[in-house]
Amino acid sequence: QVPLVESGGGLVQAGGSLRLSCAASGRIFSVNAMGWYRQAPGKQRELVAVISSGGSTDYADSVKNRFTISRDNAKNTAYLQMNSLEPEDTAVYYCNAKLYSGGYGWNNYWGQGTQVTVSS
């Protein structure tokens, strides 16, 4: 199984909401910070939000007060609640995390990406 599996992307009208999930699979013994990035066509990948192992959060200025990152350590899962979506939020969203797993030790992983499309 791939270490990080994303879900929750889709097509939504401006002003709507989506909730993304990122679940780590396998023999996971520890998870450091987890983050969400996004990449639009013709643009570089940018950090959207990050959450530390202790729950501290940070956000890009463009999504503050609209997006909320959270995590469930018992499930090794991170979430991104996206409210008041705008067309400018359209991008492929990627989860990122550093995991300590059986047989591999510490490694940094990327999710497969999930498309978020916001229509006007």
N, C-alpha and C positions, 0 to 999 in steps of 0.2 A: 504494500500500500504506500501511496505517496504520503509524506509527513504532514502536509497541510492541505486541507480540502475546503474550498470556499463554496458558498451558496448564497442566494438571496438577491442576485442582480435581476434586472428586468427593465421594462419600459414603463415610464410613469409621466404624467403631466406635471408641468411646472406647479409648484406649491404642494405636491404630494410627498409621500414618505416611502422609504425602503429600509429594510434591516438586513445587513450583511452578517454572515457568520463565517468563522474560520476555526476549524477543529483540527487539532494535532492528533495523529493516530500512531499506533505502535506502542512499544514499551517506553513510555515517556516518564522520566524520573524527575525532571525539573524543566521549567520554562522561564526564561528571562523576559525582557521587555518584548511586547508584541506591538506591531504597528500596521497601519493601512497606508498604502501608496496608491496613486492613480496616474494614468498616462493617457492623454488625448492624442489623436493623430497629429503628427508633426511637432509634438512637444516632448520635452524630457519628462521622465518619471519624477513625481514630486511627492513629498511626505504630506499626508493628510492629517493623521493623528497617531499618537503613540501612548501606550500605557505601560508603566513599569510593573515589576513583579509585586510591588507593594501597593499598586493602585493609583499612583500619581499619573496625571494626564497632561498632554500638551497638544495643541491644534495649530494648523495653518490658519493665518489670519482670514483667509477666504471662507472658512467653514465654521469659525467660532460662533457660538450661540445658535447654530443650526444642527451640527453633528455632535454625537456623543459616543465615545469609545468606552467599552467596558469589558470585563473578563470574568469567567467562571473557572477558577483554578481547579476545582474538583473535576470539571469536564475538559480541562485543557483547551478551552475555547475562548476566542475573542469575538466581540460584536462591534458593529458600527451602525448606530441608529442615525439615519439621515432624514431630517425634516426640512420643510420649506425648500425643496429641491429646485434648482435653477438650471436652465439649459447649459450654463457654463460648467455644471457638475458632470456633464456627459464625459465618460472616460471608461477605460478598463481599470478596475480596482484590484489591487494585489495585496494579499496579506503577507507579512514578514515576521519571522520569529526565530530566536535562537533556542535550540532544544538540546537537552541532555538525554540521550536515549540509549537503550541497551544495545551493545554491539557497535555503536558509532561514537559515543561520547558527545562533546559539544560540537554543534554544527548550526550554521545559519541556513534557513530555508525560505523559499517563496511559494506561495499558493499558485494555482493554475491561472488565476485571473477570472473575474466575472464582469460582464458588460453592464454598465448602468447608462441608460439613455433617457434624457429628460426632454420632452417636447414642449414647445411654446404654447 
